[in-house]
Amino acid sequence: MPRTKPTEYRCDKQFQLQPQGMYDGVMLSPETLERYHRMTPGERLALTFEMIRENTPYLLAGKPDVVDRRFELLRRENEARNSRILAALAGLKTRGASVP
């Protein structure tokens, strides 16, 4: 698959939104990650807003049922990620480590 901008998306065979530019689970090059780490919080926030503006039309594109499925997938992924974070924090608490 040719590499594309990380902010471009396509729909897979189940009509679910998938980021383009991913292969082997790696989305960003080490150089790009290094540039990101050198950014200030304000620069990262501006980049986030830019990506949201660029991708919103693609999130809302398609038939209503396709858009609904797309947002349901995003909701499930967010809930799974939040659950893993909470479980990790709970694990730290039970081991006596301080949680900031």
N, C-alpha and C positions, 0 to 999 in steps of 0.2 A: 504494500500500500504506500503510495507516495505521501510524504510528510506535508501536512498543511498547517495553517495557523491553529494554535491550540484553542482559539475561540470559535472555530467553525464546528458546526454540528451536522449530523446526518441522521436519518431514521433507519433503524435496522429492520429486519424482516418482520418483526412483531410491532413495527411502527412505534418503537421507543427511541427517544432521543439519545444518541451516543456521541461523545466528543470525537472529532476527527483528529488525525495526527498522532493517534496512539498506536503503538505496536509494542509487543512484548511488555505491556504494562507500564511503559515509560512514555510520559507525555511531554516532558520538557528536558532539554539538553542540560548537561551540567553547567554550561556557560550561562544559559538562561536562568537557571536556579541561582547561580552566584549573583547575577545582576539583581534578581529579586531580593536576595538576602541583604544586598547593599542599599536597597531603597529605604527611605524613611517611612514611618507608618502612614504619613499623609500621602506619599507617592503610591504606596500599596493600595490605600483606600481609593485614590483617584483611578488607579488601574482597574480596581474592582468595579467601580461605577461605569467606567468605559466599556468593560466587558458586558455588564448588564445591559447597557444601552444597545450595544451591538447585537446581542443575542436574543433580546426580548421578542423581536418580530418572528424569529425562528421558533421560539417556545410557543407562540400563539398561532402559528401557521397550521392549517389543516382543519379537518372536520372536528366538530365539538367533541365527539367521542375519542378521537385521537389525542386532542389536547388534554382531555380529562385523564386519559391513561398516562400521558406523559407526566402530568403533575402528580398523579398518584404514585408513579415510580419515584419521582423526586422526594415525595413525602416519606415513602417507605425507606429510601436510602438515608434520608436525614434522621429518621427515627432510629434506624439501626446504628448509625454512627453515634448518635447521642447516647444510646443504650451502652455501647462499648465504652464511651468516655466515662459514663456514670459508674459502670462496673469497675473500670480501672481505678477511679477515685475511691470507690468503696473498698477495693483491695488494698489501696494505700492506707486507708483509715484503719482497717483491721490489723495491718502490720505495724501500726503505731507511727507511721510517717506523717509528718505535718502536711496538710493540703493548704496551699496559699489561697 
